[in-house]
Amino acid sequence: MDAVIRPYGTLDFLTQREISELSGPDEGPLKKLFHRCALAVLNTGEETDSSLEVMERYREFEIRVIQETRGIKLELKNAPQSAFVDGKLMYSIRDHLFSVLRDIVYIVKEQESRGLGAETQSPDITDFIYHILRNAGALKGLSEMNMAVCWGGHSINREEYEYTKEVGHQLGLRGFNICTGCGPGAMKGPMKGAAIGHAKQRNTGGCYLGLTEPGIIASESPNPIVNSLVVMPDIEKRLEAFLRVGHAFIIFPGGAGTVEELLYVLGILIHPENKQLPFPLLLTGPASSEKYFKTLNHFLISTLGDDIQSLYEIIIDDPEQVAQNATKAVRRVRKSRNQSGDAYHFNWMLHIDSDFQKPFLPNHQNMRELKLDPKMPAHEITANLRRIFSGIVAGNIKEEAIRQIEAKGPFEIEGDALMMKNLDLLLDSFCQDQRMKLPTEKEYLPCYRILP
């Protein structure tokens, strides 16, 4: 399908240089990035989580930015038909396209002007994240302290999906807004449920915030409920953004990506500077997911020690209790921030080490060099475990990593024998439960190999 669309308040003007970079004959980095992310947005609702498959399926897709006297417009050629209704592009997708354009242009220019690189200091990275969110208007309304961050898998069964909706419903009834990774499954369910809860309470200002990044957006296209979409530069800044804007955190069943998120937050919470900060972290699912959480809990204890379970609470099959506990916990967060003088809209007080901020490039060498030894400090073990799961996510769904694995075989992971055994048991359970990727006719082939 072809179309010409204009923004409505999301982004109005670009410089002549920016337009030239986005629409010129040369395939510059800005143009390539926008093309990839725009196609991902247009492909929403399709049953695939392989960014490589999306790119190959729509090789003829084109998008151009055109300057007008009144602002700009986008010209689409050979776009996915599923993005249209009776020949007209859906409004949610139009808004998401201009959100992507806004963020990508801002990120590229800010990175250049700030001189951000491998040696960038931790406070500068956090400041950059704050400016991206502020530029996108995502910080508005967060002073109400009612943002529930929900994490969970994109490949979950129907019962688990319905449970995420009911938890979202209970949160919405209590005035919570929802922030997720913006994709399908456990990212869509809480937003859908909260929208119903908001409607029952005649809350017309509900915020459904989606945080994504270029490497994952093609496999987890923004769902149409998202009304505030922000593209972060990479997975690490995306994860930090979740922690900075959220007031309560709820984790549903998921696969490697969900465990990556959980390890990220646990690795930060075990730092001594964060021990006094209240941080509501609830793990929950329907009765059928009890085994999932037992397996996950055993893995965490066996690799990080018994004390790690003091940082989270597991609630099985009780959506109302989840929402009530989140409400009570946020009161403690509010009290803490009042006493410390920290902002309601951004968690500045949370200390995040550079190990959790610097981007990890998942390739065969970097994955093989990750060390896992029980003698290492707990935060270093957690940081490397997080990188391992990040690499598995990349190997499952990200274009560049998929191509590497096709050429060189699976990523290899090695470390302490007991840690490797427990890691293998957890990953094997994900494979058996079809949590790694969306189910297809083809049998899932692991993108990793655990070495003895």
N, C-alpha and C positions, 0 to 999 in steps of 0.2 A: 504494500500500500504506500501511496505518496501523500504528503500533507505539508502545509505551511502553517506554523503556529506562532503565536506571540505570547509574551509573559503577562501575568496579571499581578504585579507587585513583587515578584520574586527577584527579578533582575531586569533592569531597564537599559543600561548603557555599558558599552565596552569601548576601550580605546581603539584607534585605527590599527595599532600594532597588534593588539590582542585578536582583533577580527582577522587580520592578515595571517596570523599564526594558526588560527582555527579553520580558515577557509582557503588558504593558499594552496598551490599545487604541491608544495613540499610536505612530506609526511614528518613534521616535527613532533617532539614528545608531547606537547600540549594537545595537538590535533589527534594523535593516536590515543591518548588517554581519554579524551572526551568521546571519541568514536566508540571505544570499548565500553565505557560506562553508559553511554546513551543507549547502545544496543541492549545492554543488560536491563535497563529500565523498561524498554519497549517489549522485552521478552517476558515480562512478569506473568505469572500464572502457568507458564509452560512446565511440563513434567520432566525437567532435567536439572542436574546440579553440576554439570560439567561445563566450565567456561570455554574449553576447547571445542566442545560440540556446538555450542552456541555460535562461536566465531566462524566455524566451518559451514554451519547451516545457512548463515546469512552473509555470505561473502560479498554479495552485491549491494549490501546496505550502505547508504551514504547519508551524511548529515552535514549541512552547511549553515554557518552563521552569517546572516546578512544584515548590514547596517541600514537603518531607516531614519528619516528625519525625527520620528517620534521615539526611536529606540532601536531595538533589534527584532529579528524574527529568525526562526529555524526552518529550514527546508529539508524535509525527509524524503528519501527515495528508497523504495524496496524495503520498507519497515515491516516487522512481523504483523500479520493480519490480526492476531489476537489482541493487539493494543487498540483496536478500533471497534466502534459500535455503529452500524449503519453508515460506514464510511467516514466516521468522525472519530478523531483521537479522544480517548477517555480523559477527562479533566485531571484526574489524579496523576496519570502518566505525564501529561503536559507539565504539571507543577513539578513533578520529580525531575523531569529533563532540565528545567531551568534551575532547580536546586543544584543538580550535578554541575551544570555550567558555572554557576556562581561559585561553588566551592573549589572546583578544579582551577579556575582562573586565579582565585584568591590564594590558594595553597602554593601554586607554582611561583607566583610573583612574590609572595611573602618569604618563601624559602630562599629565593635569590637575594632579596633585600636584607634579610636577616643573616645571611651567610651560614645557614644551618647545615651541619654535616656530622661526621662521625665523632668529632671532638666537642660537640655542643653540650653545654652543662645542663644538669637536670632542671634547675629553675627556668632556664630559657625554653626548654621543651614544654614544660607545663604552661608557661606564658603563651607559647605558640598555640597550644591546644585551646586555651581560654579565648584567644583572639579569633580562632576559626569558629568556635561556637557563638561568640558574640556577633561576628560578621553575619552568621546565618540566622541570627535572631532566636537561637535556641535557648538562651538563658532567661528570656522573658517568662515570667510566671513561676520560675523555680523558687522564688522567695516564699511561696506558699508551703514549701517543704512537703510536697505530696507526690514526688516522682518515684515510682516503683520500677526498678530495672529488673526485667525478666529475661533469663537466659534458658536455653534448652535447644534440643535438636530440631533440624529441619526435616529429618526422616524419623517420624514417630508414628505409632499406630493410632487408630481412630479413638480408642478409649483415652489414651494419653492426651490427644488433641482436645477432646471434649473437656477433660479435666483442666487443661490450661485455660479454656474459655470460662469455666466456672470460677476459677481463682481470679481471673481478670474481672469477672462480673462482681464478685465480692469486694474486690479492691475498688472498682468503679462506684459501687454503692457508698463507699466510705470516702469518696472524693479523691482517690488516687488517680494520677495520670500514669501512663505507661511508656517506658522506654525499652526497646529491644533492638536486636540486630537487623530488624526491619524485613526479614525474609518470611518464608512460609513456616508451617508447623508450629513449634512452641514460641516462635516470634510473632506469629499472626494471631494465634488463639487468645492470648491475654488482651490484646488490643480489641479484638472483636467482642470479648466478654465485657470489657470495661466500657465500650461504647453503649452496650445495652444498659449497664449499671448507670452510666451518666444520663442516658435518656430517661430512666425511671426517676432520677433525682432532678430532672429538668436542668441538667448541667449542659449548656450548649457550648461551653468553651473547653471541652476536653482536648488534651494534648496527647498525641500518639507519636512520640519521637523515635525516629529510626536512625541509628548510627551504623555506617558502613565504611568500606574502604575499597579502592580500585581492584585489589586482588581477589576480593570475595563477592563483589556486587553481581558479577555475571552468574554466579552459581546460587546466590541468594538474592534474587531480584526483589526490590522493595514491594511489599504487599500494598494494595490500594487503600488500606485503612490509615497508613502513615500520612499524617498531615504536616509533619515537620521532618524533613530528610536532611541529614548532614553527612557529607563524605569527608572522612579523615584521611591523612596521607598514607598510613600503614596500619597494620593490625595492632601494634603496640600503642600508638596514639589513640586508636579507637578504644582499646581496652581501658586506657587511662581516662579517656573522656567519660566512659560509663561510670567509673568510680568517683569522678569529680562532680557529676551532676546528679547522681542517684542519692536517694534518702533511705530506701529499703531495697534489698536484693533478694530475688527469689529465683531458684534454680530448679528447672524441671528436668525430666530424663532427656538424655541426649547422647551424642557420640563423642568423637575426639575433640571437636570444637568446644563443646560444653565443658569437658574436663580441662581444656586449655584455659577457659575463662575462670573456672573454679581454682585452678592452680595459681593463676595470676593473682587473684584476690587473696588467697591464702598466703602466698609468698610475701605479699605486702603486709598483711595483718600480723604476721609473726615477727616483724621488725620491732625492736624495743620501743622506738619512738611512737608506734601506733597502738601500744597495748592499752592505753587509757581512753582511746577513742571508741565510743559506741558505734558498732557497725552491724546493723541487722542483716544476717545472712541465713536464709531459710531454704532448705532443700525439700522439695515436695513432689508428690505424684499420686496417682490412684493406687488402690490396693494391689493391682497387678504389677506395679513397679517396685514393690517392696524388695524383691530379690535384687533388682538393679541397684538400689541404694545400699543394700547390705554389701554387695560386691564392691561398690565404689568406696564405701566407708572403710572396708577392710583394706583396700589398696592404699588409701590415704594414711591409715594408722600404721600399716606395715612399712611404708616408705618414709613417713614424716614423724612417727611417734604418736603415742596415746594422747598427748596434750592437744594435738591438732583438732580433735573433735569438739573441743571447747569453743571453737570459733564459729561453729555453725549448729543449727538445729534441724533435725529431720522430722517432718510431719507427713504422715501417710494418710491419704484419703480423707482430708478434712479442709476443704477450701475456705470455709468460714473461719476456722482457727488460724489459718495462714494469714488472712486479712486482718483479723483481730490482733495477732501477735505483731504484724507489721505496723499497725497503728500505734500500739503501745511502745514499740521500739523507736519509732520516729519521734515520739515525745521525749525520749531520752536523748536522741540526737539533737533535737531543738534546744534542750536544756544545756547540753554540752557546748553547743555553738554559742549560746548566749553567754556562758561563762568564759569561753576562750576569745570571744569577739570574732569568730570565724564567720564567713558569709553563709547565708542560707542557700544561695544559688550556685555555689561552687565550693567544693571541699578542699580549700587551700591547705588545711592543717595536716591532711593525710601525707605522710612521708613515703615517697616512691623512689627506690634506688635506681641508679642508671641501668642496672642489669635487667630491669623490667621496662625500660624505656627505649633502649637502643634496638633498632630493627634487626631481626634475625633472618638471614637469607637461607631458606631451606634448599640445600643442595647436598650431593652425596658426601662431599668432604666435611662440610659443617655438621651434618647429622652424625657422621662417624666419630667426629672429634668431641662430641658432647660427653661429659664425664658424669657417671652416677656411682657414688661411693658413699656408704653410710658414715664414713669419717668426715665427710664434707659438712660445713655448716648447713643448717636446715634451709636457710633462704637460698643458698646456692643450689642445693638439690632441687628445690621447688622451681627455681629459675630455669634450670636445664630440663626438668621434666616438662615445664610449660613449652619450651622450645621443641622438644620431641613431639608433643601433640600438635604444635603449630605446623611442624613439618609434615605430619601425617595428614592434617587438614589440607595442606597445599598439594600433597601428592594425590589426594582424592578428587579435588575439585578445581585447582588453579592451573591455568593453561601452561605456564612456564614449567612448573614442577611436573605436570603430566608428561610433557614432552621429554624432560630429562629422564624420567623413569622408563618411558618407552625406548629411549636410546641406551640407557645404562643399567636398567633393572631396578629393583626396589631399593629404597633407602635402607642402610644398615645401621642397627642400633646395638650398642654393647655397653656393659657395665657390670656392677656387682651381681653375682649369680642369683641371689634371692630377690633383688629388685627386678631383675629381668624376668624371673619367673612370675612375680606378681603383676608386672606390666603385661606380660603375655596373656595371663588369665583374664585381665580386664579387657584387653583389646579383643581377645577371642570371644568374650561375651558380647561385645558390640557387633562383631561380625555375625554371630549366630542370630542376634536379634535384629539384624538389618539396620543398624544405627549408623553405619559408616557413610552410606550413600542412599539415595532414593532407590527403592527396589526396581529392578529391571529384569528382563528375560535372561540377561547374562549374569553368571555367577560372579560375586565380588572377588576380585583378586587383590590381596593386600598390597599396598604401595610401600610396605616396609618389611624388613626381615630382622628378627631379633636373634643376635648371635649368641651362641652358648658361651 
